[in-house]
Amino acid sequence: MIKVFIFSLVVCSAIEQKCIPITTATKVFETYRDCALYGYQHSHDLLNEKQVYTTFVCKPTSTV
């Protein structure tokens, strides 16, 4: 079995007090480091572009 990391992103609006998961942003990475770096960069891009805040997780999972 190979361990991979699933990236999941949630975007939140401080004005509306709502958060929504962004399923189109879900990606698979071979290392936690690659997943986390992608998450920070993707969040940075959204912060500048959309003026929202984000939260993300790199969840380990095993594949066959």
Summary of the structure (lengths in Angstrom):
residues: 64
radius of gyration: 12.8
end to end distance: 4.8
largest distance: 43.9
contacts: 154
relative contact order: 0.36
helix: 30%
strand: 55%
